[in-house]
Amino acid sequence: MTAKFHTLIPTFTSLDSKFSLYQGDCNALLPQMKESFDVIFADPPYFLSNGGLSIQSGKIVSVNKGEWDRGENIDEIDRFNTEWIANAKIALKPTGSIMISGTYHNIFSLGRALQKLDFKILNIITWQKTNPPPNFSCRYLTHSTEQIIWARKSHKHKHIFNYEILKKLNNDKQMRDVWSFPAIAPWEKTFGKHPTQKPLALLVRLLLMASNDDSIICDPFSGSSTTGIAANLLDRQFVGIERESSFINLSIKRKGELDSKFKDIGSKISDLRLYNNIKKCLGE
């Protein structure tokens, strides 16, 4: 199935038609994509750009990421999150679900918005980073986790949950809600990176959990399109929305790299190797 929006023209569509990018504001575009998506993964602004400092690769760096990551106050942040999540709800199919990544800076605002908009929260998944940056100030614990809220659009419609696949990936034990992955590897940033880019392995597991082969995946804050790379590795269709031209161009380069090195990139993701072996055993 291919997602087509009669009033919208994509900025980029791949030759295999499985990877489309729309440049613009998700609040303007999502309402025009009514009930189109099985899954939305979103990594919205964390509003961290406050002039602070951090450490990356042993160097002191600014935490400022750009104007898109600046927040005026908590009321403005709540308004922003409520608006885009309301529009995401319009774009989800009745059986659709949403996964939103955040930290303690914005996760409470995101949770409030989901509850106000009558989503059913299913899980809060904790991504435990195996290689977090050190605590620069030494005044509190090192921040080594991020959270992903998983919620479904409707209280009455069933969502996609591939319980058995996740169980197989976890040595035939129920998958728990704390996952350990390192931050992005050098091979994931061949052409550069987005400042909040997530590891490909994390997105592959999330999409294995909450989507099927014929699912259409959307990321309204697409950035470097890790969501799209994960979706295409799993043969799902992807629609990304991004405001910044530089990240649109980065996404296009990453899709080109995926098409030319598909097997090589897929072999680096342990969950994907296990999933492919499961399918072979089942004769799929």
N, C-alpha and C positions, 0 to 999 in steps of 0.2 A: 504494500500500500504506500502511495506517495502523498505527502501533505502538499496540497495546492490551495493557495489563497487568492481568490479571483481579483481582489483589489490591490494585491501586493506583488511587487517584483523583487526577487532576491538580489542582493548585491553580488552573490557568488553561488553557483551551483556546480557541484563536482560532476565529472563525466559519468559516474555511476549513479547520479541523482540521489545519493544517500546522504549528502552533506550539503546543507544550504545555510547561507548566512544572510541576515537582514541587518543593515546598519540603521540604527535609530534608537529611540527611547522605548523600552519595553512597555511603558504605560500607554504609549500611543499604538503599539503594534499588537500586543496580546489581545485586546478586545476584538481585533479583526481576525483572530484565529480561534474563534469560538468552538469549544468542544473538539479540539483537534489532537490533543496529546494524551498519551497513556501515562507518561511520566514527565515531570518537570524537576530537574535538578538546578538549584540556584545557589550561587555563592555571592550574595549581595555585599555591598560596601560594609566594612566593619566600623567605619568612622574612627579609625585609629590615627589619622594624620593630624597629630596635635603638637608637632615640633619635638617629640621625644626621640630617644636614641635606642639602638639595639646593637647586637653583634651578629655579623654574618661572615662565615669563613675566616674568623679570627680578627675581623676588622669592625671598628665602630662605624655604624651607618645610621642615617636618619630613618625614622619609621614613616615619614611622609611618603605617600604613594601617588598623590595627585588630588586635584580639586574634587574628583568624584568620590573621594574617601573622607571628605571633611563633613562633620556634623555640627550644627549650630547648638542644639540643646536636645534634651531627651524627648520633648514634645515633637520637635521637628523630625527626629529619628523615628518615633512611633508613627507619625503621619506618613512618612515615606514608606515604611514597611507595610503598613495597612493598605496603602494605595496599590503597591505593586503586587502584593499577595492577593488582593481582591481581583485584580486583572488576571493574575495567573489562574485563579479559580474559574474565571470565564473560559479560559483557554483549555482547561482540563476536560477530558471526557468524564461522564458520570462515574465511571469506575476508576478514574485516574488518581494518582497519588503524587505528592510533592516531597522532595527532600531538600532541606535548606541547611547549608553549612554556616557555622558561626563560632564565635568565641564568647567569653563572658562579657565582652564589650557590647554585643548586640543580641545574644541568644534569648535574653529575657523579653526584649522588645518583639522579637520574631514569634516567640511562644504566645505572647499576649495577642498579637495580631491574628494568629491562627485560631485561637480560641474565640475571639470576637467574631471572626468570619465563619464560625461553625464547622471548621475542619475537625476530623477525629484524629487526634494524635496517637500514633501507633507505637513508636519507639523514639528514644533519643540515643543515637549511636555515638559512642565516644571513639574518636580516632586518637590513639596513643602514639605519639611520634617517638620513634626509636632513636632519633638524632636531633633533639630540639636545640635551638640556640641557647647559650647560657644566660643566666639572669645577670643583667648588667649592673643593677643597683645593689644587689645582695640584700634587699630589704624584705623580700618575700620569696615564696617558693618559685622554682623555675616553671614557667608555663610550658607544659609538654603535651597538651591535649587540645583538640577542637571537637565540637559537637555537630552532629547532623540530626536535625529533627525530621522524622518521617511521619507524614500525615496523609490521610486520604480525604478526598473532596467531600464525600457523602457518608453519613452515618449508616445509611441503609444499603448502599451498593457495595459488593465485595471488591476488594482491591487485588491486584496481582501480588502474590508472594510465593516465590519458588522455594518452599520449605525444604523439600528433598534435596535440591541442588546445593543449598547452603549447608545442609547436614553432611552431604558427601564431601564438601570442601573442608569440613571440620572433623575429619576422621570418624564419620558416622555418629557424631554427637551433635545435639542441638546447637546451632550457631548462637553465640552470645552477643551482647551489644557493646562489647569493648574490642576494638580491632587495632592491632599493632602494625604500622607501616612506617617505613622511613619517609622523609621528605623527598621531593623530586630528585631524581638521579641526573647526572650530567647528560646522559643520552636523551633525556626528556626536554632539554633546553638547547638543542642544536642551533636553533635560529633565534635564541633569546627566550625570555619567559615573562609571564605576568607576575606582578608582585605577590599575588595570593594564589598562585597556581597550585593545584592539588596533584598528588601523585596519581599516575594513571592506574596503578593497581587498586587504589581506593575506589575510583569511579567504576572500574570493571566489576568489582564485587557489588557495589550498590546497584548497578544495572542488572547484574545476574540475579540479584535478590528481587527486584521490583518490576521487571519487564520481561516480555516474551519476544520470540523471533520477529513477530510482525508489529512490534510496538514502535511508536513514533515518540522520540525523545526531544525535549526542548530544554535549552538553557538560556534564560532571559538576560543573564549577565555573562556572556559566553567567554570573554577574555581570550585566552589562547586556545580555547575549544578542546580542553582535555575531555570534557563530556562527549564531544563529538567523536574524538578519536576512540574513546572507549566504546561508544555506541556502534561505530563502524567495525571495530574489531569483533563485536558480537553480532554483526550483520543486521543491526537495527538502523533505522533512518534517523537522522539528526537535523534539527532546526535550531540555529543559534541566533541570538539577538545581541548586538554589541554596538556601543556608541562610537568607540575610538577607532579611527582608521588604522592606527599602528597595530592594534590587536586583530583587526580583520585581516590585515596582511600576514601577520604571524600565523593566524589560524589556517590561512590558505597554504602557507608553506608547510605547516605540520600535516595537513591532509595530503599534500603531494608526497611528503616523506613516507607517510603511512602506505600510500598506494604503491610506492616503489620498494618498500621494505616490510611488507605486511607480515610475512612469516617471521622475520627477524624480530620485529617489535613484539609480536604476539608471544614469541618464545620467552620473552623477558618477564612475563606476568605469570606467576605460579598458579593463581586461580584459573587463568585461561587455559594453561596446559592441563590442569586437572579436569576442567570442564570438557575440553575436547576429548580427553580420554574416556570420560563418562559417556559422551555421545557415541564414541566408537564401540564401547561395550554394549550399548543399547541398540546399536545398528542404525543409528540415525545418520 
